[in-house]
Amino acid sequence: MTDGFDYDVAVVGGGPAGLTSALYTTRLGLDTLVVDRGGGRAAMMLDTHNVIGITEEVSGVEFLATAREQVAGYGADVRRGFVEDVTALEEGFRVETDDDTVVVRRVVLATGFADERPDPPLPRTGMGLHYCLHCDAYMFVDEPVYVMGTGDAAAHVAMIMLNFTDDVDVLTRGGEPAWSEETARLLEAHPVDVVTAEIAGMRKREDGWLEAFEFEDGTVREYRGGFPMYGSSYHADLADSLGVARTEEGTVAVDEDGRTSVDGVYAVGDLTPGNNQIPIAMGEGAQVGIAIQKELRTFPRSMAEIDREGPVGADEVPAISEGLRETAVRHEGHAPAPRPPERRAEAANDD
């Protein structure tokens, strides 16, 4: 870690993208702070889908708890807290949390977004209320499904769900459809019912899963689950305060390595463009971690630095902080120490 800085990297947000960024920066020898306020979309998952190697019964809370333990185990400082402000300095950034202020060399924004929830009555999230078609459509093959909303997105998601089931309704909940004429023509050409009456009540099964909605016109329709399509609000206050550019859709604009328009500031996960999937977020986190290490690593020195400072001395390596060095040597993932010569001879005789 460079003199004058408390950490090399501060990661704001403790979801899959932020924690993977921290995993890579820490394992690549950079002192890393993670500030996680808790919650988030991943924490809402009752079951984990589409993450290879993770079984279905693992909840989002369990998934994230294991990830935090792993990152901390490699030597990162993982804190529960809230980042109140990030300020660009002449070199690096000042990060103000609810209980501390630190100076860091790079910042990773992994603050995500929140889905807009429709008004109740609603089933529990993950038990009839779902926000990710790519994650959960598989659950509803041959089951009755609803899509809530009045815009183009709701109509298109309803038509997409016909790939999985023949029983799909769009629920406008008393609102007038606001989709385009082209979308209306498409919808009319697909076997999707548009239900305009507002929901008056809800029925659940004994296990808590949605069974049916009751409507103000007196009808009752059975559903196993569905998808509200009311948009999202991005947690981009810090990005905006730093002057980071955003796209027309509201996401933070980044390059292939997660760099934003502000030098030294990176963004990953649901805050950035692309599909909102855990494996994709983890891949983005890994890419950012590698990109930051390439920027900050001490060696190899350039020829200009060698001409100015001379050859690298033996006392200058390894270029890793003492804290991370000690943690790495103790970690179970560290290469085992060689056995003494007599033990190696004993093992050879046993063979």
N, C-alpha and C positions, 0 to 999 in steps of 0.2 A: 504494500500500500504506500502511495506517495505521501511524503511529509505534507502536513497541512490539511489532510483530508481524514475524516473519521471512518469512511468506507470508500471503497472503489465504486460500488453500485448500490443504489437504493431502488427496490422494486415496490411499487405502490399497488397493492392488491394481491390477495392470496388465493386466487382461483387456479385452475390447471395451467393457464398460460403464464401467470406470474410466478408460480412455484417452479415450473419447469425452467423458466429463465434463471431463477435463483439457483436451481440445482446445477445448471451448466456453469454459471459464472463462479460459483463456489468451488466446484470440482476442478475448474480450470485455474484456480489459484487467486481469485479476486475476492477480497473481503466484501461481503454482501449483507445488506440489511433488507429484510422483508417486513413491511407494515401491512397488516391484514385486519380490516375492520370486522371481518366475519360476514356470514350470510352469502348472498350471491346466488346465481342461477344453479351452479353445480351443487350447492348445499341443499337445494330444494329437491333433489332427485331421491325418490324412494329406492330406485334400482338404477344400476349403471349399465347403459347399453352402448354398443359400438366401440368399446375400448378393449382391444384384443389383450388377452391375458388377465382381464378383470371379470370375474363372474357376476351374473345378473343380481345375485342377492346382496352385493355390496352397495350400500347406500352412498349418496353423495357426501354426507357428513363423514362416514368412515373413510371414503376415498381421500378426502381432503386432509383428514387427521393423519393418515398414514403418510401422505405427501409432505406435510409439515414436519413430521418426525424425521423423515429421510433427509430433508433439506437441512434441518437443524443438526442432524447427526454428522453431516459433512462439515459443519463449522459456521454455517450462516447464522446470523442473529435474526430470529423470527419472532416478531412482536405482534401482540394483539393491540390495535390502536387505530387512530384516524390521522391521516395526513391533512393538515389544515392549509398548508401553503408550500409551494416550491418556487424558489426564486433563482434566476440565473445570475451567477457572479462572473467576475472577470475570468476566473477559472473555476469550473465546476458549478455546483448548485447547493443552495441552502434549503434543507428539507425540515419543515417545522411540523412536528406531530403534536398530539394532545398532551404529551408529557416530556418532550425533548426537542432539541434542535441539533441537527448534524449537518456537516458539509461533505458532499460526495462528488465523485468525478462524473458519473453517469446516472441517469434516471430512466427507469422503465415504468411506463404507465400501463397498468393491467386492471383498470377499474371497471371495465365491462359496461353493461346496460341493464335496465329493468324493463320487463315486459309490462305493457299497460293492461291492467286487470279489468275485466268487465264488472258491472255491478252484480251483487248477489241477487238471487240464490245461485251458488256455485258449488260443485263438488270439490273435494280436497285435491290440491295439486298432486298429480301422479296417480289419482284414483278416479279419473274421469275428466280431469282438467289437465291439458297438456299443451306445451308451448313449442315443441320441436317435432315437426313432421318427420324429419329424417331419422330422429331417434325412436319415435313411438308409433309410426304408421304400421309397423310389423305387428304390434300388439292387437290391431283391430281388423286383421284379415277376417272377412266374412262376419263382421259385427256392425251394428248400426252406429253411425258416426254423425256428429254435428260439427259445423264450423260456424263460429259467431263473427259477425261483422257486416258492414254495409259496403265496403270498398272492393276494388279490383282484387286485392290480395285474398280476401275471404272467398270470393267466387273462384279464383284460380286454385286455391288450396282444396276447395270442395271437389273440383274436377280432377285434381291430382289424386285425391283419395279414392276415386273410382278404379284406380289401379289395384286397390287392395280390398274393396268391398263394393257391393251393389246397392248399399243402403246409406245414402249420404244426404243430409239436409243442410241448407244455409239458414241460420237463425239471425234475422235482422233485429229482433227484440223490440219491435215497435218502430224502428227507424225506417226511413225510406231508403231503398237501394241507391247507392251513389256510384256504382261502377259504370264504366263507359258503355257506349252503345255497342261497341265491338264485343266487349266482355258479355253484355246482355245477350247478344246473338249467340255467342259460344255457349253460354250457360243454358239457353233454351234448347240447344242441340245436344245436351248431355242429360242423362237421367238423374238430375239433382232437384229436389224439392226446395223451394224458397218459402220459409215459414216466417210471416211478418208479425205474428202476435207476440206480445211480450211474455216472458216466463213469469208464472205466478207462484210456482212451487217446485219442489224437487223430491224425488223418491230415491232412497239408497238401499242397497242390499245389506244384509246383516254384517258383511265384512267391510262395509264403508264405501264400496264402489258405487258409482252412479248407476241407477237403474232406469230412471225416466225423468223427464221434465213435464210439469203441468203448465199449460198455457192459459192466458186470460180468456181465450175464446172457449174454454172448457175442454179442449182436446188434451190428450196425454200421449206422448211419444217416447218410446223406449230408445235409450242410447247407452252404449258402453263407455263412450268417451268422445272427446272432441278437442278442437283447437280454436281458441279465441284469436282473432286477427285484428288487433286494435293498435298495432305499432309498438314502438319502444322509445324509451328515453335514455340517452347515453350519459354516463357519468363522466362528463368531460370538463368539469369546472377547472381542474388543474391544467388540463391541456389548453383551455381557453386563456387562463391567466398567464401561461407561458407564451402565448401567441402561436400555438401550433395550428397548422392549417387543417381544415376539415373538408370532407367531401360534401357534395350536394345532399347526400343521404344522411349526413350528420356524423359519420364515422371519422376517425382520425386518419388522415392520409399518411401512408407509409410506403417505403420502398421494399424490395424483396427481403431485406435484412431487418425490417422493422424500424428503420430510421424515419423520424418525422422531419418536418421542415425546420426544426430548431436543432442545431448541432448539440449532440450529447443527450438528446431526449429520444427515447424509443417508445413504441407502443405495440401491444400484442393482444391477442384474444378478441373477445366480443366487441371491444372498443374500435377495432379496425375492420376494413372491408372483408367480405368473404363469408363462407358458411360457418355458422356458430355451432361447432362441434368440438368435443373435448380432444379427440386425436389431432384435429387441425390446430387447436389452441396450443397443444403441447408441442407440435412441430414448430409453430411460430416461436414459442418460448425457447426451444433449443437453438433455432437459427439466430435469434437475438443474442443469446448467451455466447455463442461462438463468435458472432460479429463483434461484440464488445471486447471479448478477450483478444481478438486480433488487433483491435485499436489500442488496448492498454498494456499488452504484454511488454515486458522490459527487453527481452531478447528475441531475435538477434538485433544487436545495435546496427544502425546504418553506418556506412563508411564515413559520413559527415560527423556522426557522433564519435566514432573511433578516432578520427583525425583530431577532434576537439578534446576528447576525454581520455584517449588512449585505449589500449586493449582491455578487455574485461578481466578483472582480477578474480582470483580464486575466492577472495573474501566477499565478493558481490553475488555469488550464486549459492543456493538457488534463490530466485527472485520471487519468494512467496513469504507472506507474513509469518512470524513465529507462531502465532495462534493457529493458523490454518495448517502449518507444517506439523505441529504437534498433534493436531486432530487427525490429520491424514495418516500419520505413522501408527496411531492407535486404532484407526478404523478397521473394521473387519474386512473391508474391501482392499486394504493395503496388502502388497505382496508379502508373503510370509518370510520371516528372517531365515537365512540359510542355517541348516543344522551344523553343529560342530563336526570336524573331520571324523571323530570316532563314531558319532551317530550315523554318518553317511556310510562308513564302513560296515557297521552293523546291519543297516538296511540292505546294502549290497549282498552281504552274506545270506540274509533272509531270502532274497530273491533267488 
